[in-house]
Amino acid sequence: MNPDELKALLTSMEVTAEVVEAIDVPALQSLRGWDLRGWNYVLVPWGVRFTHSAFAEEIDVRIEVFPEHRGNSGEREA
């Protein structure tokens, strides 16, 4: 999988976690139809960084948390 294909795959933290797991367990790659050979990851304070042995590019997946905005009554706004 090239960097552009991996970027397109990383649409949520759930998928990102599945990719991390599949890098560690190659049998999962074949179940999902992914070729992650050469890809590595590093858990960093703000998310995950993916690197590949054949590509200079790094792919960062950041975790961002947004507080819920509540109305004056303390209930969620629609």
mmCIF file of the N, C-alpha and C atoms, coordinates in Angstrom:
data_MODEL
# 
_entry.id   MODEL 
# 
loop_
_atom_site.group_PDB 
_atom_site.id 
_atom_site.type_symbol 
_atom_site.label_atom_id 
_atom_site.label_alt_id 
_atom_site.label_comp_id 
_atom_site.label_asym_id 
_atom_site.label_entity_id 
_atom_site.label_seq_id 
_atom_site.pdbx_PDB_ins_code 
_atom_site.Cartn_x 
_atom_site.Cartn_y 
_atom_site.Cartn_z 
_atom_site.occupancy 
_atom_site.B_iso_or_equiv 
_atom_site.pdbx_formal_charge 
_atom_site.auth_seq_id 
_atom_site.auth_comp_id 
_atom_site.auth_asym_id 
_atom_site.auth_atom_id 
_atom_site.pdbx_PDB_model_num 
ATOM 1   N N  . MET A 1 1  ? 0.853   -1.166  0.000  1.00 0.00 ? 1  MET A N  1 
ATOM 2   C CA . MET A 1 1  ? 0.000   0.000   0.000  1.00 0.00 ? 1  MET A CA 1 
ATOM 3   C C  . MET A 1 1  ? 0.903   1.235   0.000  1.00 0.00 ? 1  MET A C  1 
ATOM 4   N N  . ASN A 1 2  ? 0.609   2.180   -0.885 1.00 0.00 ? 2  ASN A N  1 
ATOM 5   C CA . ASN A 1 2  ? 1.419   3.396   -0.930 1.00 0.00 ? 2  ASN A CA 1 
ATOM 6   C C  . ASN A 1 2  ? 0.850   4.435   0.048  1.00 0.00 ? 2  ASN A C  1 
ATOM 7   N N  . PRO A 1 3  ? 1.587   5.525   0.310  1.00 0.00 ? 3  PRO A N  1 
ATOM 8   C CA . PRO A 1 3  ? 1.121   6.512   1.286  1.00 0.00 ? 3  PRO A CA 1 
ATOM 9   C C  . PRO A 1 3  ? -0.257  7.102   0.978  1.00 0.00 ? 3  PRO A C  1 
ATOM 10  N N  . ASP A 1 4  ? -0.544  7.377   -0.280 1.00 0.00 ? 4  ASP A N  1 
ATOM 11  C CA . ASP A 1 4  ? -1.856  7.939   -0.622 1.00 0.00 ? 4  ASP A CA 1 
ATOM 12  C C  . ASP A 1 4  ? -2.984  6.955   -0.318 1.00 0.00 ? 4  ASP A C  1 
ATOM 13  N N  . GLU A 1 5  ? -2.750  5.679   -0.575 1.00 0.00 ? 5  GLU A N  1 
ATOM 14  C CA . GLU A 1 5  ? -3.762  4.663   -0.266 1.00 0.00 ? 5  GLU A CA 1 
ATOM 15  C C  . GLU A 1 5  ? -3.985  4.552   1.244  1.00 0.00 ? 5  GLU A C  1 
ATOM 16  N N  . LEU A 1 6  ? -2.892  4.617   2.005  1.00 0.00 ? 6  LEU A N  1 
ATOM 17  C CA . LEU A 1 6  ? -3.032  4.547   3.457  1.00 0.00 ? 6  LEU A CA 1 
ATOM 18  C C  . LEU A 1 6  ? -3.779  5.769   3.984  1.00 0.00 ? 6  LEU A C  1 
ATOM 19  N N  . LYS A 1 7  ? -3.443  6.956   3.483  1.00 0.00 ? 7  LYS A N  1 
ATOM 20  C CA . LYS A 1 7  ? -4.146  8.175   3.912  1.00 0.00 ? 7  LYS A CA 1 
ATOM 21  C C  . LYS A 1 7  ? -5.638  8.069   3.640  1.00 0.00 ? 7  LYS A C  1 
ATOM 22  N N  . ALA A 1 8  ? -6.000  7.544   2.483  1.00 0.00 ? 8  ALA A N  1 
ATOM 23  C CA . ALA A 1 8  ? -7.416  7.405   2.131  1.00 0.00 ? 8  ALA A CA 1 
ATOM 24  C C  . ALA A 1 8  ? -8.120  6.405   3.054  1.00 0.00 ? 8  ALA A C  1 
ATOM 25  N N  . LEU A 1 9  ? -7.385  5.428   3.547  1.00 0.00 ? 9  LEU A N  1 
ATOM 26  C CA . LEU A 1 9  ? -7.955  4.409   4.427  1.00 0.00 ? 9  LEU A CA 1 
ATOM 27  C C  . LEU A 1 9  ? -8.214  4.937   5.837  1.00 0.00 ? 9  LEU A C  1 
ATOM 28  N N  . LEU A 1 10 ? -7.387  5.871   6.293  1.00 0.00 ? 10 LEU A N  1 
ATOM 29  C CA . LEU A 1 10 ? -7.436  6.340   7.681  1.00 0.00 ? 10 LEU A CA 1 
ATOM 30  C C  . LEU A 1 10 ? -8.525  7.395   7.861  1.00 0.00 ? 10 LEU A C  1 
ATOM 31  N N  . THR A 1 11 ? -9.764  6.950   7.891  1.00 0.00 ? 11 THR A N  1 
ATOM 32  C CA . THR A 1 11 ? -10.906 7.868   7.958  1.00 0.00 ? 11 THR A CA 1 
ATOM 33  C C  . THR A 1 11 ? -11.425 8.090   9.371  1.00 0.00 ? 11 THR A C  1 
ATOM 34  N N  . SER A 1 12 ? -10.978 7.286   10.332 1.00 0.00 ? 12 SER A N  1 
ATOM 35  C CA . SER A 1 12 ? -11.435 7.439   11.716 1.00 0.00 ? 12 SER A CA 1 
ATOM 36  C C  . SER A 1 12 ? -10.399 6.803   12.639 1.00 0.00 ? 12 SER A C  1 
ATOM 37  N N  . MET A 1 13 ? -10.524 7.086   13.925 1.00 0.00 ? 13 MET A N  1 
ATOM 38  C CA . MET A 1 13 ? -9.617  6.453   14.880 1.00 0.00 ? 13 MET A CA 1 
ATOM 39  C C  . MET A 1 13 ? -9.881  4.952   14.964 1.00 0.00 ? 13 MET A C  1 
ATOM 40  N N  . GLU A 1 14 ? -11.119 4.543   14.725 1.00 0.00 ? 14 GLU A N  1 
ATOM 41  C CA . GLU A 1 14 ? -11.441 3.116   14.733 1.00 0.00 ? 14 GLU A CA 1 
ATOM 42  C C  . GLU A 1 14 ? -10.669 2.389   13.630 1.00 0.00 ? 14 GLU A C  1 
ATOM 43  N N  . VAL A 1 15 ? -10.681 2.945   12.428 1.00 0.00 ? 15 VAL A N  1 
ATOM 44  C CA . VAL A 1 15 ? -9.947  2.332   11.314 1.00 0.00 ? 15 VAL A CA 1 
ATOM 45  C C  . VAL A 1 15 ? -8.449  2.403   11.581 1.00 0.00 ? 15 VAL A C  1 
ATOM 46  N N  . THR A 1 16 ? -7.987  3.523   12.128 1.00 0.00 ? 16 THR A N  1 
ATOM 47  C CA . THR A 1 16 ? -6.571  3.666   12.451 1.00 0.00 ? 16 THR A CA 1 
ATOM 48  C C  . THR A 1 16 ? -6.135  2.576   13.426 1.00 0.00 ? 16 THR A C  1 
ATOM 49  N N  . ALA A 1 17 ? -6.948  2.299   14.440 1.00 0.00 ? 17 ALA A N  1 
ATOM 50  C CA . ALA A 1 17 ? -6.637  1.232   15.398 1.00 0.00 ? 17 ALA A CA 1 
ATOM 51  C C  . ALA A 1 17 ? -6.593  -0.126  14.703 1.00 0.00 ? 17 ALA A C  1 
ATOM 52  N N  . GLU A 1 18 ? -7.488  -0.351  13.735 1.00 0.00 ? 18 GLU A N  1 
ATOM 53  C CA . GLU A 1 18 ? -7.485  -1.606  12.984 1.00 0.00 ? 18 GLU A CA 1 
ATOM 54  C C  . GLU A 1 18 ? -6.212  -1.740  12.150 1.00 0.00 ? 18 GLU A C  1 
ATOM 55  N N  . VAL A 1 19 ? -5.749  -0.629  11.569 1.00 0.00 ? 19 VAL A N  1 
ATOM 56  C CA . VAL A 1 19 ? -4.512  -0.656  10.783 1.00 0.00 ? 19 VAL A CA 1 
ATOM 57  C C  . VAL A 1 19 ? -3.330  -0.982  11.692 1.00 0.00 ? 19 VAL A C  1 
ATOM 58  N N  . VAL A 1 20 ? -3.264  -0.342  12.854 1.00 0.00 ? 20 VAL A N  1 
ATOM 59  C CA . VAL A 1 20 ? -2.190  -0.629  13.811 1.00 0.00 ? 20 VAL A CA 1 
ATOM 60  C C  . VAL A 1 20 ? -2.200  -2.113  14.177 1.00 0.00 ? 20 VAL A C  1 
ATOM 61  N N  . GLU A 1 21 ? -3.363  -2.642  14.475 1.00 0.00 ? 21 GLU A N  1 
ATOM 62  C CA . GLU A 1 21 ? -3.480  -4.059  14.827 1.00 0.00 ? 21 GLU A CA 1 
ATOM 63  C C  . GLU A 1 21 ? -3.048  -4.951  13.661 1.00 0.00 ? 21 GLU A C  1 
ATOM 64  N N  . ALA A 1 22 ? -3.431  -4.572  12.449 1.00 0.00 ? 22 ALA A N  1 
ATOM 65  C CA . ALA A 1 22 ? -3.084  -5.376  11.270 1.00 0.00 ? 22 ALA A CA 1 
ATOM 66  C C  . ALA A 1 22 ? -1.587  -5.336  10.975 1.00 0.00 ? 22 ALA A C  1 
ATOM 67  N N  . ILE A 1 23 ? -0.919  -4.228  11.300 1.00 0.00 ? 23 ILE A N  1 
ATOM 68  C CA . ILE A 1 23 ? 0.538   -4.189  11.133 1.00 0.00 ? 23 ILE A CA 1 
ATOM 69  C C  . ILE A 1 23 ? 1.179   -5.212  12.068 1.00 0.00 ? 23 ILE A C  1 
ATOM 70  N N  . ASP A 1 24 ? 0.641   -5.320  13.283 1.00 0.00 ? 24 ASP A N  1 
ATOM 71  C CA . ASP A 1 24 ? 1.178   -6.273  14.258 1.00 0.00 ? 24 ASP A CA 1 
ATOM 72  C C  . ASP A 1 24 ? 0.789   -7.719  13.965 1.00 0.00 ? 24 ASP A C  1 
ATOM 73  N N  . VAL A 1 25 ? -0.367  -7.920  13.330 1.00 0.00 ? 25 VAL A N  1 
ATOM 74  C CA . VAL A 1 25 ? -0.884  -9.275  13.059 1.00 0.00 ? 25 VAL A CA 1 
ATOM 75  C C  . VAL A 1 25 ? -1.161  -9.393  11.556 1.00 0.00 ? 25 VAL A C  1 
ATOM 76  N N  . PRO A 1 26 ? -0.155  -9.772  10.763 1.00 0.00 ? 26 PRO A N  1 
ATOM 77  C CA . PRO A 1 26 ? -0.315  -9.814  9.310  1.00 0.00 ? 26 PRO A CA 1 
ATOM 78  C C  . PRO A 1 26 ? -1.508  -10.626 8.812  1.00 0.00 ? 26 PRO A C  1 
ATOM 79  N N  . ALA A 1 27 ? -1.956  -11.627 9.561  1.00 0.00 ? 27 ALA A N  1 
ATOM 80  C CA . ALA A 1 27 ? -3.123  -12.407 9.124  1.00 0.00 ? 27 ALA A CA 1 
ATOM 81  C C  . ALA A 1 27 ? -4.358  -11.516 8.995  1.00 0.00 ? 27 ALA A C  1 
ATOM 82  N N  . LEU A 1 28 ? -4.440  -10.469 9.819  1.00 0.00 ? 28 LEU A N  1 
ATOM 83  C CA . LEU A 1 28 ? -5.574  -9.544  9.720  1.00 0.00 ? 28 LEU A CA 1 
ATOM 84  C C  . LEU A 1 28 ? -5.534  -8.738  8.423  1.00 0.00 ? 28 LEU A C  1 
ATOM 85  N N  . GLN A 1 29 ? -4.329  -8.493  7.916  1.00 0.00 ? 29 GLN A N  1 
ATOM 86  C CA . GLN A 1 29 ? -4.199  -7.751  6.656  1.00 0.00 ? 29 GLN A CA 1 
ATOM 87  C C  . GLN A 1 29 ? -4.899  -8.496  5.526  1.00 0.00 ? 29 GLN A C  1 
ATOM 88  N N  . SER A 1 30 ? -4.662  -9.790  5.450  1.00 0.00 ? 30 SER A N  1 
ATOM 89  C CA . SER A 1 30 ? -5.277  -10.554 4.358  1.00 0.00 ? 30 SER A CA 1 
ATOM 90  C C  . SER A 1 30 ? -6.787  -10.633 4.526  1.00 0.00 ? 30 SER A C  1 
ATOM 91  N N  . LEU A 1 31 ? -7.268  -10.693 5.765  1.00 0.00 ? 31 LEU A N  1 
ATOM 92  C CA . LEU A 1 31 ? -8.718  -10.712 5.991  1.00 0.00 ? 31 LEU A CA 1 
ATOM 93  C C  . LEU A 1 31 ? -9.382  -9.429  5.494  1.00 0.00 ? 31 LEU A C  1 
ATOM 94  N N  . ARG A 1 32 ? -8.658  -8.317  5.603  1.00 0.00 ? 32 ARG A N  1 
ATOM 95  C CA . ARG A 1 32 ? -9.214  -7.020  5.202  1.00 0.00 ? 32 ARG A CA 1 
ATOM 96  C C  . ARG A 1 32 ? -8.793  -6.614  3.788  1.00 0.00 ? 32 ARG A C  1 
ATOM 97  N N  . GLY A 1 33 ? -7.933  -7.406  3.178  1.00 0.00 ? 33 GLY A N  1 
ATOM 98  C CA . GLY A 1 33 ? -7.479  -7.085  1.829  1.00 0.00 ? 33 GLY A CA 1 
ATOM 99  C C  . GLY A 1 33 ? -6.460  -5.957  1.783  1.00 0.00 ? 33 GLY A C  1 
ATOM 100 N N  . TRP A 1 34 ? -5.706  -5.788  2.853  1.00 0.00 ? 34 TRP A N  1 
ATOM 101 C CA . TRP A 1 34 ? -4.696  -4.738  2.938  1.00 0.00 ? 34 TRP A CA 1 
ATOM 102 C C  . TRP A 1 34 ? -3.306  -5.334  2.768  1.00 0.00 ? 34 TRP A C  1 
ATOM 103 N N  . ASP A 1 35 ? -2.427  -4.594  2.106  1.00 0.00 ? 35 ASP A N  1 
ATOM 104 C CA . ASP A 1 35 ? -1.017  -4.960  2.019  1.00 0.00 ? 35 ASP A CA 1 
ATOM 105 C C  . ASP A 1 35 ? -0.232  -3.894  2.775  1.00 0.00 ? 35 ASP A C  1 
ATOM 106 N N  . LEU A 1 36 ? 0.089   -4.170  4.021  1.00 0.00 ? 36 LEU A N  1 
ATOM 107 C CA . LEU A 1 36 ? 0.784   -3.203  4.871  1.00 0.00 ? 36 LEU A CA 1 
ATOM 108 C C  . LEU A 1 36 ? 2.255   -3.564  5.066  1.00 0.00 ? 36 LEU A C  1 
ATOM 109 N N  . ARG A 1 37 ? 2.786   -4.401  4.167  1.00 0.00 ? 37 ARG A N  1 
ATOM 110 C CA . ARG A 1 37 ? 4.206   -4.745  4.269  1.00 0.00 ? 37 ARG A CA 1 
ATOM 111 C C  . ARG A 1 37 ? 5.048   -3.480  4.192  1.00 0.00 ? 37 ARG A C  1 
ATOM 112 N N  . GLY A 1 38 ? 6.024   -3.383  5.080  1.00 0.00 ? 38 GLY A N  1 
ATOM 113 C CA . GLY A 1 38 ? 6.929   -2.238  5.097  1.00 0.00 ? 38 GLY A CA 1 
ATOM 114 C C  . GLY A 1 38 ? 6.451   -1.084  5.967  1.00 0.00 ? 38 GLY A C  1 
ATOM 115 N N  . TRP A 1 39 ? 5.180   -1.117  6.381  1.00 0.00 ? 39 TRP A N  1 
ATOM 116 C CA . TRP A 1 39 ? 4.647   -0.046  7.224  1.00 0.00 ? 39 TRP A CA 1 
ATOM 117 C C  . TRP A 1 39 ? 4.943   -0.331  8.691  1.00 0.00 ? 39 TRP A C  1 
ATOM 118 N N  . ASN A 1 40 ? 5.282   0.719   9.409  1.00 0.00 ? 40 ASN A N  1 
ATOM 119 C CA . ASN A 1 40 ? 5.490   0.673   10.851 1.00 0.00 ? 40 ASN A CA 1 
ATOM 120 C C  . ASN A 1 40 ? 4.696   1.808   11.466 1.00 0.00 ? 40 ASN A C  1 
ATOM 121 N N  . TYR A 1 41 ? 4.504   1.751   12.758 1.00 0.00 ? 41 TYR A N  1 
ATOM 122 C CA . TYR A 1 41 ? 3.814   2.843   13.444 1.00 0.00 ? 41 TYR A CA 1 
ATOM 123 C C  . TYR A 1 41 ? 4.513   3.136   14.762 1.00 0.00 ? 41 TYR A C  1 
ATOM 124 N N  . VAL A 1 42 ? 4.327   4.354   15.217 1.00 0.00 ? 42 VAL A N  1 
ATOM 125 C CA . VAL A 1 42 ? 4.818   4.776   16.520 1.00 0.00 ? 42 VAL A CA 1 
ATOM 126 C C  . VAL A 1 42 ? 3.663   5.480   17.205 1.00 0.00 ? 42 VAL A C  1 
ATOM 127 N N  . LEU A 1 43 ? 3.353   5.062   18.427 1.00 0.00 ? 43 LEU A N  1 
ATOM 128 C CA . LEU A 1 43 ? 2.342   5.770   19.199 1.00 0.00 ? 43 LEU A CA 1 
ATOM 129 C C  . LEU A 1 43 ? 3.003   7.015   19.776 1.00 0.00 ? 43 LEU A C  1 
ATOM 130 N N  . VAL A 1 44 ? 2.413   8.159   19.523 1.00 0.00 ? 44 VAL A N  1 
ATOM 131 C CA . VAL A 1 44 ? 2.929   9.438   20.003 1.00 0.00 ? 44 VAL A CA 1 
ATOM 132 C C  . VAL A 1 44 ? 1.867   10.066  20.905 1.00 0.00 ? 44 VAL A C  1 
ATOM 133 N N  . PRO A 1 45 ? 2.234   11.058  21.713 1.00 0.00 ? 45 PRO A N  1 
ATOM 134 C CA . PRO A 1 45 ? 1.260   11.614  22.669 1.00 0.00 ? 45 PRO A CA 1 
ATOM 135 C C  . PRO A 1 45 ? -0.053  12.082  22.046 1.00 0.00 ? 45 PRO A C  1 
ATOM 136 N N  . TRP A 1 46 ? -0.015  12.517  20.812 1.00 0.00 ? 46 TRP A N  1 
ATOM 137 C CA . TRP A 1 46 ? -1.218  13.067  20.171 1.00 0.00 ? 46 TRP A CA 1 
ATOM 138 C C  . TRP A 1 46 ? -1.859  12.126  19.171 1.00 0.00 ? 46 TRP A C  1 
ATOM 139 N N  . GLY A 1 47 ? -1.361  10.897  19.031 1.00 0.00 ? 47 GLY A N  1 
ATOM 140 C CA . GLY A 1 47 ? -1.981  9.979   18.072 1.00 0.00 ? 47 GLY A CA 1 
ATOM 141 C C  . GLY A 1 47 ? -1.037  8.877   17.628 1.00 0.00 ? 47 GLY A C  1 
ATOM 142 N N  . VAL A 1 48 ? -0.953  8.688   16.309 1.00 0.00 ? 48 VAL A N  1 
ATOM 143 C CA . VAL A 1 48 ? -0.143  7.620   15.715 1.00 0.00 ? 48 VAL A CA 1 
ATOM 144 C C  . VAL A 1 48 ? 0.624   8.198   14.535 1.00 0.00 ? 48 VAL A C  1 
ATOM 145 N N  . ARG A 1 49 ? 1.879   7.780   14.389 1.00 0.00 ? 49 ARG A N  1 
ATOM 146 C CA . ARG A 1 49 ? 2.682   8.156   13.220 1.00 0.00 ? 49 ARG A CA 1 
ATOM 147 C C  . ARG A 1 49 ? 3.013   6.881   12.454 1.00 0.00 ? 49 ARG A C  1 
ATOM 148 N N  . PHE A 1 50 ? 2.692   6.894   11.157 1.00 0.00 ? 50 PHE A N  1 
ATOM 149 C CA . PHE A 1 50 ? 2.996   5.762   10.289 1.00 0.00 ? 50 PHE A CA 1 
ATOM 150 C C  . PHE A 1 50 ? 4.198   6.107   9.423  1.00 0.00 ? 50 PHE A C  1 
ATOM 151 N N  . THR A 1 51 ? 5.113   5.151   9.294  1.00 0.00 ? 51 THR A N  1 
ATOM 152 C CA . THR A 1 51 ? 6.274   5.307   8.416  1.00 0.00 ? 51 THR A CA 1 
ATOM 153 C C  . THR A 1 51 ? 6.415   4.037   7.584  1.00 0.00 ? 51 THR A C  1 
ATOM 154 N N  . HIS A 1 52 ? 7.061   4.186   6.438  1.00 0.00 ? 52 HIS A N  1 
ATOM 155 C CA . HIS A 1 52 ? 7.290   3.040   5.549  1.00 0.00 ? 52 HIS A CA 1 
ATOM 156 C C  . HIS A 1 52 ? 8.763   2.999   5.196  1.00 0.00 ? 52 HIS A C  1 
ATOM 157 N N  . SER A 1 53 ? 9.304   1.816   5.122  1.00 0.00 ? 53 SER A N  1 
ATOM 158 C CA . SER A 1 53 ? 10.734  1.656   4.854  1.00 0.00 ? 53 SER A CA 1 
ATOM 159 C C  . SER A 1 53 ? 11.140  2.160   3.472  1.00 0.00 ? 53 SER A C  1 
ATOM 160 N N  . ALA A 1 54 ? 10.215  2.214   2.515  1.00 0.00 ? 54 ALA A N  1 
ATOM 161 C CA . ALA A 1 54 ? 10.554  2.616   1.144  1.00 0.00 ? 54 ALA A CA 1 
ATOM 162 C C  . ALA A 1 54 ? 10.134  4.049   0.807  1.00 0.00 ? 54 ALA A C  1 
ATOM 163 N N  . PHE A 1 55 ? 9.415   4.721   1.705  1.00 0.00 ? 55 PHE A N  1 
ATOM 164 C CA . PHE A 1 55 ? 8.933   6.072   1.424  1.00 0.00 ? 55 PHE A CA 1 
ATOM 165 C C  . PHE A 1 55 ? 9.449   7.027   2.490  1.00 0.00 ? 55 PHE A C  1 
ATOM 166 N N  . ALA A 1 56 ? 9.836   8.224   2.073  1.00 0.00 ? 56 ALA A N  1 
ATOM 167 C CA . ALA A 1 56 ? 10.332  9.224   3.022  1.00 0.00 ? 56 ALA A CA 1 
ATOM 168 C C  . ALA A 1 56 ? 9.198   9.879   3.805  1.00 0.00 ? 56 ALA A C  1 
ATOM 169 N N  . GLU A 1 57 ? 8.000   9.834   3.258  1.00 0.00 ? 57 GLU A N  1 
ATOM 170 C CA . GLU A 1 57 ? 6.855   10.514  3.868  1.00 0.00 ? 57 GLU A CA 1 
ATOM 171 C C  . GLU A 1 57 ? 6.402   9.822   5.152  1.00 0.00 ? 57 GLU A C  1 
ATOM 172 N N  . GLU A 1 58 ? 6.059   10.644  6.158  1.00 0.00 ? 58 GLU A N  1 
ATOM 173 C CA . GLU A 1 58 ? 5.437   10.136  7.381  1.00 0.00 ? 58 GLU A CA 1 
ATOM 174 C C  . GLU A 1 58 ? 3.975   10.537  7.359  1.00 0.00 ? 58 GLU A C  1 
ATOM 175 N N  . ILE A 1 59 ? 3.115   9.697   7.906  1.00 0.00 ? 59 ILE A N  1 
ATOM 176 C CA . ILE A 1 59 ? 1.688   10.000  7.974  1.00 0.00 ? 59 ILE A CA 1 
ATOM 177 C C  . ILE A 1 59 ? 1.312   10.077  9.442  1.00 0.00 ? 59 ILE A C  1 
ATOM 178 N N  . ASP A 1 60 ? 0.827   11.232  9.859  1.00 0.00 ? 60 ASP A N  1 
ATOM 179 C CA . ASP A 1 60 ? 0.424   11.437  11.244 1.00 0.00 ? 60 ASP A CA 1 
ATOM 180 C C  . ASP A 1 60 ? -1.090  11.406  11.349 1.00 0.00 ? 60 ASP A C  1 
ATOM 181 N N  . VAL A 1 61 ? -1.590  10.685  12.318 1.00 0.00 ? 61 VAL A N  1 
ATOM 182 C CA . VAL A 1 61 ? -3.020  10.675  12.628 1.00 0.00 ? 61 VAL A CA 1 
ATOM 183 C C  . VAL A 1 61 ? -3.142  11.271  14.022 1.00 0.00 ? 61 VAL A C  1 
ATOM 184 N N  . ARG A 1 62 ? -3.792  12.416  14.098 1.00 0.00 ? 62 ARG A N  1 
ATOM 185 C CA . ARG A 1 62 ? -3.907  13.127  15.375 1.00 0.00 ? 62 ARG A CA 1 
ATOM 186 C C  . ARG A 1 62 ? -5.257  12.866  16.023 1.00 0.00 ? 62 ARG A C  1 
ATOM 187 N N  . ILE A 1 63 ? -5.234  12.786  17.328 1.00 0.00 ? 63 ILE A N  1 
ATOM 188 C CA . ILE A 1 63 ? -6.467  12.679  18.099 1.00 0.00 ? 63 ILE A CA 1 
ATOM 189 C C  . ILE A 1 63 ? -6.814  14.087  18.557 1.00 0.00 ? 63 ILE A C  1 
ATOM 190 N N  . GLU A 1 64 ? -7.995  14.546  18.199 1.00 0.00 ? 64 GLU A N  1 
ATOM 191 C CA . GLU A 1 64 ? -8.449  15.863  18.629 1.00 0.00 ? 64 GLU A CA 1 
ATOM 192 C C  . GLU A 1 64 ? -9.742  15.690  19.397 1.00 0.00 ? 64 GLU A C  1 
ATOM 193 N N  . VAL A 1 65 ? -9.843  16.375  20.506 1.00 0.00 ? 65 VAL A N  1 
ATOM 194 C CA . VAL A 1 65 ? -11.031 16.299  21.347 1.00 0.00 ? 65 VAL A CA 1 
ATOM 195 C C  . VAL A 1 65 ? -11.682 17.669  21.368 1.00 0.00 ? 65 VAL A C  1 
ATOM 196 N N  . PHE A 1 66 ? -12.967 17.696  21.073 1.00 0.00 ? 66 PHE A N  1 
ATOM 197 C CA . PHE A 1 66 ? -13.723 18.938  21.087 1.00 0.00 ? 66 PHE A CA 1 
ATOM 198 C C  . PHE A 1 66 ? -14.776 18.839  22.177 1.00 0.00 ? 66 PHE A C  1 
ATOM 199 N N  . PRO A 1 67 ? -14.786 19.794  23.104 1.00 0.00 ? 67 PRO A N  1 
ATOM 200 C CA . PRO A 1 67 ? -15.802 19.732  24.160 1.00 0.00 ? 67 PRO A CA 1 
ATOM 201 C C  . PRO A 1 67 ? -17.190 19.924  23.580 1.00 0.00 ? 67 PRO A C  1 
ATOM 202 N N  . GLU A 1 68 ? -18.159 19.240  24.197 1.00 0.00 ? 68 GLU A N  1 
ATOM 203 C CA . GLU A 1 68 ? -19.548 19.400  23.770 1.00 0.00 ? 68 GLU A CA 1 
ATOM 204 C C  . GLU A 1 68 ? -20.017 20.794  24.143 1.00 0.00 ? 68 GLU A C  1 
ATOM 205 N N  . HIS A 1 69 ? -20.748 21.405  23.240 1.00 0.00 ? 69 HIS A N  1 
ATOM 206 C CA . HIS A 1 69 ? -21.327 22.711  23.526 1.00 0.00 ? 69 HIS A CA 1 
ATOM 207 C C  . HIS A 1 69 ? -22.716 22.481  24.084 1.00 0.00 ? 69 HIS A C  1 
ATOM 208 N N  . ARG A 1 70 ? -22.974 23.032  25.230 1.00 0.00 ? 70 ARG A N  1 
ATOM 209 C CA . ARG A 1 70 ? -24.275 22.855  25.874 1.00 0.00 ? 70 ARG A CA 1 
ATOM 210 C C  . ARG A 1 70 ? -24.994 24.195  25.946 1.00 0.00 ? 70 ARG A C  1 
ATOM 211 N N  . GLY A 1 71 ? -26.307 24.138  25.866 1.00 0.00 ? 71 GLY A N  1 
ATOM 212 C CA . GLY A 1 71 ? -27.135 25.336  25.979 1.00 0.00 ? 71 GLY A CA 1 
ATOM 213 C C  . GLY A 1 71 ? -27.188 25.827  27.419 1.00 0.00 ? 71 GLY A C  1 
ATOM 214 N N  . ASN A 1 72 ? -27.908 26.895  27.663 1.00 0.00 ? 72 ASN A N  1 
ATOM 215 C CA . ASN A 1 72 ? -28.013 27.479  28.998 1.00 0.00 ? 72 ASN A CA 1 
ATOM 216 C C  . ASN A 1 72 ? -28.618 26.525  30.008 1.00 0.00 ? 72 ASN A C  1 
ATOM 217 N N  . SER A 1 73 ? -29.487 25.635  29.575 1.00 0.00 ? 73 SER A N  1 
ATOM 218 C CA . SER A 1 73 ? -30.149 24.713  30.493 1.00 0.00 ? 73 SER A CA 1 
ATOM 219 C C  . SER A 1 73 ? -29.279 23.504  30.834 1.00 0.00 ? 73 SER A C  1 
ATOM 220 N N  . GLY A 1 74 ? -28.108 23.415  30.222 1.00 0.00 ? 74 GLY A N  1 
ATOM 221 C CA . GLY A 1 74 ? -27.243 22.272  30.457 1.00 0.00 ? 74 GLY A CA 1 
ATOM 222 C C  . GLY A 1 74 ? -27.539 21.105  29.546 1.00 0.00 ? 74 GLY A C  1 
ATOM 223 N N  . GLU A 1 75 ? -28.546 21.250  28.681 1.00 0.00 ? 75 GLU A N  1 
ATOM 224 C CA . GLU A 1 75 ? -28.872 20.196  27.725 1.00 0.00 ? 75 GLU A CA 1 
ATOM 225 C C  . GLU A 1 75 ? -28.143 20.459  26.424 1.00 0.00 ? 75 GLU A C  1 
ATOM 226 N N  . ARG A 1 76 ? -27.931 19.396  25.682 1.00 0.00 ? 76 ARG A N  1 
ATOM 227 C CA . ARG A 1 76 ? -27.288 19.535  24.372 1.00 0.00 ? 76 ARG A CA 1 
ATOM 228 C C  . ARG A 1 76 ? -28.122 20.396  23.457 1.00 0.00 ? 76 ARG A C  1 
ATOM 229 N N  . GLU A 1 77 ? -27.422 21.191  22.669 1.00 0.00 ? 77 GLU A N  1 
ATOM 230 C CA . GLU A 1 77 ? -28.122 21.953  21.634 1.00 0.00 ? 77 GLU A CA 1 
ATOM 231 C C  . GLU A 1 77 ? -28.283 21.066  20.421 1.00 0.00 ? 77 GLU A C  1 
ATOM 232 N N  . ALA A 1 78 ? -29.380 21.218  19.735 1.00 0.00 ? 78 ALA A N  1 
ATOM 233 C CA . ALA A 1 78 ? -29.642 20.406  18.540 1.00 0.00 ? 78 ALA A CA 1 
ATOM 234 C C  . ALA A 1 78 ? -28.938 20.988  17.347 1.00 0.00 ? 78 ALA A C  1 
# 
